[in-house]
Amino acid sequence: MHAGKIVLVSKSAYTPEIGETLLRQLVEDKIELFCAVGVDTANWEDALDWLCIGPEGESIHFIITTSHPDESIEEVISFAETWRSDRACEVEVVYA
């Protein structure tokens, strides 16, 4: 089970083979915030957004997603820590 706020540090471009299993798990764990930093952040963010949409276009789970291509890992962690959440959530850093 993942924490409610995720900072993904990507070391490579998003491909379904590399990231889909992880992103599906984040949706299932009902995280609230997803911040991508590192390589190909916009595509990691888009991939998670699409996984939150069901086959009929319905919302499976709403997640705030952000990409931070030009920021440091420390800046993104700080952003996630200050993000106001409806529940008590820790920030978890995940590498992919």
MDTraj code that builds the backbone (N, CA, C; nanometers):
import mdtraj as md
import numpy as np

residues = "MET HIS ALA GLY LYS ILE VAL LEU VAL SER LYS SER ALA TYR THR PRO GLU ILE GLY GLU THR LEU LEU ARG GLN LEU VAL GLU ASP LYS ILE GLU LEU PHE CYS ALA VAL GLY VAL ASP THR ALA ASN TRP GLU ASP ALA LEU ASP TRP LEU CYS ILE GLY PRO GLU GLY GLU SER ILE HIS PHE ILE ILE THR THR SER HIS PRO ASP GLU SER ILE GLU GLU VAL ILE SER PHE ALA GLU THR TRP ARG SER ASP ARG ALA CYS GLU VAL GLU VAL VAL TYR ALA".split()
xyz = np.array([
    [0.0842, -0.1175, 0.0000],
    [0.0000, 0.0000, 0.0000],
    [0.0891, 0.1243, 0.0000],
    [0.0622, 0.2134, -0.0938],
    [0.1422, 0.3353, -0.1061],
    [0.0829, 0.4473, -0.0211],
    [0.1674, 0.5447, 0.0122],
    [0.1244, 0.6630, 0.0863],
    [0.0291, 0.7453, -0.0003],
    [-0.0352, 0.8431, 0.0601],
    [-0.1328, 0.9248, -0.0117],
    [-0.0733, 1.0258, -0.1067],
    [0.0527, 1.0617, -0.0856],
    [0.1211, 1.1579, -0.1724],
    [0.2463, 1.0899, -0.2276],
    [0.2553, 1.0855, -0.3595],
    [0.3669, 1.0181, -0.4262],
    [0.4499, 1.1186, -0.5044],
    [0.5808, 1.1124, -0.4859],
    [0.6752, 1.1831, -0.5724],
    [0.7464, 1.0747, -0.6518],
    [0.7189, 1.0716, -0.7816],
    [0.7836, 0.9744, -0.8693],
    [0.9080, 1.0377, -0.9296],
    [1.0213, 0.9752, -0.9086],
    [1.1465, 1.0190, -0.9693],
    [1.1711, 0.9253, -1.0867],
    [1.1496, 0.9778, -1.2071],
    [1.1641, 0.8926, -1.3256],
    [1.3053, 0.9031, -1.3805],
    [1.3614, 0.7879, -1.4081],
    [1.4957, 0.7805, -1.4643],
    [1.4923, 0.7519, -1.6139],
    [1.3730, 0.7197, -1.6646],
    [1.3594, 0.6893, -1.8074],
    [1.2226, 0.7345, -1.8565],
    [1.2080, 0.7376, -1.9867],
    [1.0809, 0.7766, -2.0470],
    [0.9723, 0.6757, -2.0093],
    [0.8487, 0.7243, -2.0027],
    [0.7372, 0.6353, -1.9712],
    [0.7105, 0.5406, -2.0878],
    [0.6954, 0.4152, -2.0562],
    [0.6392, 0.3155, -2.1480],
    [0.5478, 0.2287, -2.0622],
    [0.4436, 0.1704, -2.1215],
    [0.3568, 0.0827, -2.0429],
    [0.4340, -0.0315, -1.9764],
    [0.5356, -0.0831, -2.0443],
    [0.6132, -0.1935, -1.9882],
    [0.6865, -0.1512, -1.8607],
    [0.7319, -0.0281, -1.8560],
    [0.8069, 0.0214, -1.7408],
    [0.7134, 0.0685, -1.6295],
    [0.6052, 0.1383, -1.6650],
    [0.5305, 0.2072, -1.5606],
    [0.3867, 0.1710, -1.5338],
    [0.3219, 0.0964, -1.6231],
    [0.1780, 0.0764, -1.6067],
    [0.1414, 0.0006, -1.4795],
    [0.2164, -0.1004, -1.4441],
    [0.1856, -0.1770, -1.3224],
    [0.1928, -0.0868, -1.1989],
    [0.2976, -0.0071, -1.1886],
    [0.3120, 0.0847, -1.0765],
    [0.1963, 0.1843, -1.0731],
    [0.1659, 0.2458, -1.1870],
    [0.0603, 0.3469, -1.1899],
    [-0.0764, 0.2875, -1.1573],
    [-0.1041, 0.1678, -1.2057],
    [-0.2310, 0.1016, -1.1707],
    [-0.2401, 0.0776, -1.0197],
    [-0.1284, 0.0420, -0.9590],
    [-0.1272, 0.0198, -0.8144],
    [-0.1566, 0.1495, -0.7395],
    [-0.1051, 0.2612, -0.7888],
    [-0.1313, 0.3904, -0.7254],
    [-0.2796, 0.4254, -0.7311],
    [-0.3441, 0.3953, -0.8434],
    [-0.4885, 0.4192, -0.8553],
    [-0.5639, 0.3298, -0.7571],
    [-0.5272, 0.2030, -0.7528],
    [-0.5922, 0.1082, -0.6612],
    [-0.5730, 0.1491, -0.5152],
    [-0.4575, 0.2060, -0.4826],
    [-0.4294, 0.2494, -0.3460],
    [-0.4968, 0.3829, -0.3122],
    [-0.5616, 0.4425, -0.4118],
    [-0.6362, 0.5675, -0.3942],
    [-0.5510, 0.6807, -0.3376],
    [-0.4345, 0.6990, -0.3997],
    [-0.3502, 0.8111, -0.3602],
    [-0.4230, 0.9410, -0.3934],
    [-0.3792, 1.0509, -0.3332],
    [-0.4422, 1.1805, -0.3573],
    [-0.3585, 1.2714, -0.4457],
    [-0.2263, 1.2594, -0.4380],
    [-0.1367, 1.3498, -0.5105],
    [-0.0249, 1.2699, -0.5756],
    [0.0018, 1.3009, -0.7032],
    [0.1093, 1.2376, -0.7790],
    [0.1927, 1.3478, -0.8413],
    [0.3204, 1.3536, -0.8066],
    [0.4127, 1.4524, -0.8609],
    [0.5244, 1.3789, -0.9333],
    [0.5449, 1.4105, -1.0594],
    [0.6509, 1.3463, -1.1374],
    [0.7664, 1.4442, -1.1554],
    [0.8869, 1.3954, -1.1292],
    [1.0078, 1.4744, -1.1466],
    [1.1108, 1.3843, -1.2152],
    [1.1953, 1.4445, -1.2991],
    [1.2969, 1.3650, -1.3684],
    [1.2710, 1.3622, -1.5181],
    [1.2844, 1.2440, -1.5754],
    [1.2753, 1.2237, -1.7200],
    [1.1292, 1.2026, -1.7622],
    [1.0874, 1.2705, -1.8679],
    [0.9583, 1.2451, -1.9331],
    [0.8386, 1.2633, -1.8385],
    [0.8450, 1.3656, -1.7553],
    [0.7427, 1.3837, -1.6512],
    [0.6025, 1.4009, -1.7066],
    [0.5879, 1.4725, -1.8159],
    [0.4540, 1.4960, -1.8714],
    [0.3877, 1.3655, -1.9149],
    [0.4635, 1.2746, -1.9730],
    [0.4054, 1.1471, -2.0154],
    [0.3720, 1.0568, -1.8968],
    [0.4521, 1.0607, -1.7905],
    [0.4171, 0.9860, -1.6694],
    [0.2857, 1.0398, -1.6115],
    [0.2755, 1.1721, -1.6065],
    [0.1526, 1.2350, -1.5555],
    [0.0325, 1.1982, -1.6423],
    [0.0451, 1.2099, -1.7733],
    [-0.0651, 1.1754, -1.8643],
    [-0.1069, 1.0297, -1.8514],
    [-0.0104, 0.9406, -1.8380],
    [-0.0418, 0.7980, -1.8260],
    [-0.1264, 0.7716, -1.7018],
    [-0.0917, 0.8351, -1.5905],
    [-0.1714, 0.8165, -1.4695],
    [-0.3104, 0.8769, -1.4866],
    [-0.3181, 0.9937, -1.5490],
    [-0.4494, 1.0553, -1.5741],
    [-0.5396, 0.9602, -1.6528],
    [-0.4867, 0.8970, -1.7562],
    [-0.5673, 0.8062, -1.8386],
    [-0.6095, 0.6813, -1.7621],
    [-0.5273, 0.6350, -1.6695],
    [-0.5635, 0.5169, -1.5911],
    [-0.6752, 0.5458, -1.4903],
    [-0.7007, 0.6737, -1.4655],
    [-0.8085, 0.7125, -1.3733],
    [-0.9441, 0.7189, -1.4430],
    [-0.9462, 0.6891, -1.5724],
    [-1.0704, 0.6932, -1.6503],
    [-1.1113, 0.5512, -1.6872],
    [-1.2356, 0.5164, -1.6586],
    [-1.2863, 0.3835, -1.6878],
    [-1.3206, 0.3652, -1.8349],
    [-1.3602, 0.2433, -1.8747],
    [-1.3872, 0.2119, -2.0145],
    [-1.5038, 0.2911, -2.0746],
    [-1.5954, 0.3356, -1.9926],
    [-1.7091, 0.4144, -2.0404],
    [-1.6865, 0.5641, -2.0205],
    [-1.5640, 0.6030, -1.9867],
    [-1.5310, 0.7433, -1.9664],
    [-1.5590, 0.7933, -1.8256],
    [-1.5995, 0.7025, -1.7384],
    [-1.6292, 0.7425, -1.6008],
    [-1.4997, 0.7538, -1.5192],
    [-1.5071, 0.8333, -1.4141],
    [-1.3918, 0.8490, -1.3259],
    [-1.3799, 0.7277, -1.2347],
    [-1.2628, 0.6654, -1.2343],
    [-1.2363, 0.5537, -1.1441],
    [-1.1929, 0.6087, -1.0084],
    [-1.1006, 0.7024, -1.0100],
    [-1.0526, 0.7670, -0.8877],
    [-0.9858, 0.8976, -0.9286],
    [-1.0142, 1.0049, -0.8580],
    [-0.9558, 1.1355, -0.8883],
    [-0.8238, 1.1520, -0.8145],
    [-0.7195, 1.1825, -0.8900],
    [-0.5864, 1.2073, -0.8348],
    [-0.5356, 1.3397, -0.8916],
    [-0.4871, 1.4270, -0.8058],
    [-0.4198, 1.5483, -0.8517],
    [-0.2846, 1.5048, -0.9060],
    [-0.2555, 1.5407, -1.0311],
    [-0.1274, 1.5047, -1.0916],
    [-0.0525, 1.6303, -1.1332],
    [0.0774, 1.6284, -1.1124],
    [0.1615, 1.7405, -1.1520],
    [0.2922, 1.6865, -1.2096],
    [0.3512, 1.7635, -1.2999],
    [0.4834, 1.7268, -1.3507],
    [0.5776, 1.8433, -1.3265],
    [0.7003, 1.8109, -1.2933],
    [0.8001, 1.9105, -1.2537],
    [0.9310, 1.8841, -1.3272],
    [0.9335, 1.9093, -1.4591],
    [1.0521, 1.8728, -1.5379],
    [1.1782, 1.9525, -1.5052],
    [1.1628, 2.0749, -1.4543],
    [1.2794, 2.1603, -1.4325],
    [1.3044, 2.1902, -1.2849],
    [1.2552, 2.1036, -1.1969],
    [1.2734, 2.1249, -1.0542],
    [1.3552, 2.0109, -0.9940],
    [1.4118, 2.0384, -0.8794],
    [1.4907, 1.9349, -0.8107],
    [1.3967, 1.8415, -0.7353],
    [1.4477, 1.7255, -0.7021],
    [1.3700, 1.6297, -0.6231],
    [1.3312, 1.6934, -0.4902],
    [1.4225, 1.7661, -0.4285],
    [1.3960, 1.8297, -0.3000],
    [1.2820, 1.9308, -0.3104],
    [1.2791, 2.0099, -0.4200],
    [1.1719, 2.1077, -0.4388],
    [1.0364, 2.0390, -0.4531],
    [1.0334, 1.9283, -0.5249],
    [0.9071, 1.8576, -0.5475],
    [0.8599, 1.7897, -0.4182],
    [0.9516, 1.7342, -0.3424],
    [0.9136, 1.6760, -0.2134],
    [0.8563, 1.7843, -0.1218],
    [0.9184, 1.8998, -0.1194],
    [0.8687, 2.0108, -0.0380],
    [0.7288, 2.0520, -0.0828],
    [0.7067, 2.0587, -0.2140],
    [0.5743, 2.0899, -0.2683],
    [0.4723, 1.9881, -0.2197],
    [0.5058, 1.8614, -0.2298],
    [0.4132, 1.7553, -0.1876],
    [0.3860, 1.7607, -0.0377],
    [0.4885, 1.7902, 0.0409],
    [0.4703, 1.7984, 0.1859],
    [0.3748, 1.9100, 0.2255],
    [0.3751, 2.0193, 0.1500],
    [0.2896, 2.1323, 0.1852],
    [0.1506, 2.1241, 0.1226],
    [0.1294, 2.0256, 0.0341],
    [-0.0013, 2.0083, -0.0303],
    [-0.1056, 1.9702, 0.0749],
    [-0.2116, 2.0462, 0.0802],
    [-0.3174, 2.0195, 0.1773],
    [-0.4004, 1.8995, 0.1316],
    [-0.4217, 1.8079, 0.2228],
    [-0.4916, 1.6844, 0.1925],
    [-0.6114, 1.6684, 0.2852],
    [-0.7117, 1.5950, 0.2391],
    [-0.8303, 1.5683, 0.3204],
    [-0.8015, 1.4679, 0.4315],
    [-0.6962, 1.3923, 0.4170],
    [-0.6592, 1.2944, 0.5193],
    [-0.5103, 1.3093, 0.5492],
    [-0.4698, 1.2565, 0.6601],
    [-0.3282, 1.2623, 0.6959],
    [-0.2500, 1.1719, 0.6013],
    [-0.1627, 1.2301, 0.5212],
    [-0.0870, 1.1543, 0.4219],
    [0.0612, 1.1850, 0.4340],
    [0.1389, 1.0817, 0.4256],
    [0.2831, 1.0978, 0.4174],
    [0.3231, 1.1117, 0.2705],
    [0.4420, 1.1639, 0.2474],
    [0.4985, 1.1700, 0.1127],
    [0.5883, 1.0489, 0.0958],
    [0.5669, 0.9772, -0.0128],
    [0.6500, 0.8623, -0.0465],
    [0.7221, 0.8918, -0.1773],
    [0.8527, 0.8689, -0.1804],
    [0.9315, 0.8872, -0.3012],
    [0.9480, 0.7507, -0.3664],
    [0.9104, 0.7428, -0.4948],
    [0.9160, 0.6182, -0.5713],
    [1.0062, 0.6426, -0.6915],
    [1.0926, 0.5466, -0.7208],
    [1.1830, 0.5588, -0.8368],
    [1.1389, 0.4632, -0.9462],
    [1.1390, 0.5130, -1.0690],
    [1.1023, 0.4279, -1.1829],
    [1.1924, 0.4594, -1.3016],
])
top = md.Topology()
chain = top.add_chain()
for i, resn in enumerate(residues, 1):
    res = top.add_residue(resn, chain, resSeq=i)
    for name in ("N", "CA", "C"):
        top.add_atom(name, md.element.get_by_symbol(name[0]), res)
traj = md.Trajectory(xyz[None], top)
